[in-house]
Amino acid sequence: MRTLHLLIFTFLLAVFNLAAQELALVMDGGQFGYIDKSGSFAIKPQFAKATSFSGNRAAAQKDKKWGYINPSGEWAIEPIYDKVKRFNSGIALVLKDDQWGYIDYAGKTLEVPAADKYYDFKDGVAIFREGEKIGLLGTNGKIVLKPTYDVMKKFWGGHAKVKNGDLWGMINAKGEETIPVEYTGLGSYSPSGIWARKGTQMGLVVNGSFKAVPDAVKIYEFKGDSKLTYASDSSKKVGFINNQGEWVIKPSFDKARSFSNGMAPVVKNKKWGYINEKGEQVIDFKYKDAEIFSNDGLAPVKEKKWGFIDKSGKMVIPMDYDISAGFSFLQKNAQKGFNNGLARVKSKKGWAFLKTDGTVLGGKWYKNAENFVDTNK
């Protein structure tokens, strides 16, 4: 019985590891391959060109033609296309014989109405243009919204900004207006809050109605699950408002970034430091630049190069690196620094992933490296 339990546990562990597989695109020896989070090659370098995974497909090139591989490195869709886009919502745009069209994970063509231009899928819908107006298609190829708007931005969180004439509004993935087209400016969707400009007044859309924020001249996007965002007033100083449009930290800073894990980087006298949600200084103003704290409890800070501090302000990884959010097609405003225990960094040796103890994943540097992607999403 004990042996049976051990076998079942081993099987479940293997299934869990497969389900949780994350891969990162790297360039080594002039070719692209993919590593797992142990730093080992899951797919050995063999492609002249390739992209990060989007779900369980990644675009790769062979003999100057594009196709798609699966997480095992096998061709899931043969390389027969001249150009390809990444999969999203189970659909990708591909170019063959000078014609753009959509395919599914099996490479089957999705039949869609004729249009002047097609765009990538996102959140289960794709923008398409017919004449001067824009509408929406569903993953079944059917029209979700007839061409209605002059402009439509990318979907994020199931919502997209739309514009007719000089005014902005917002729709959901069903094509329904969630914010009427009556604003002269409008932020991107966030469940925490959306900034808006009505005439010359700056404010937020709160419970479907516009609420002006006194003396605000610019309001920035709400990030993550924070109920606070930063805003500037007529004196050009920056403070923080909540998602009800109330100033909770008075404008007294020169610059700011979002709150994350209870702290936000801000600038005073040309130096970056950190405050808490009461507006109190918790880390000295002494850095040339600073980014937000990750869930790993570390934040990037800069003098000439970037290093990482903990929430007490202690330098735990020396300032020896360049950092970048990398190319993120799935996440808007991708975070610089640590993400799920790894940070993408650059040095004279190339690109690598740092662990939170400052060691390099697999002890390996690459000519190029992109962020890890969950291949099951």
Secondary structure, 3 states (H helix, E strand, C coil): CHHHHHHHHHHHHHHHHHHCCEEEEEEECCEEEEECCCCCEEEEEEECCECCCECCEEEEEECCEEEEECCCCCEEEEEEECEECCCECCEEEEEECCEEEEEECCCCEECCCCCCEEEEEECCEEEEEECCEEEEEECCCCEEEEEEECEECCCECCEEEEEECCEEEEEECCCCEEEEEEECEECCCCCCCCEEEECCEEEEEECCEEEECCCEEEECCCCCCCCEEEEEECCCCEEEEECCCCEEEEEEECEECCCECCEEEEEECCEEEEEECCCCEEEEEEECEECCCCCCCEEEEECCCEEEEECCCCEEEEEEEEECCCCCCCCCCCCCCEECCEEEEEECCEEEEEECCCCEHHHCCECEECCCEECCC
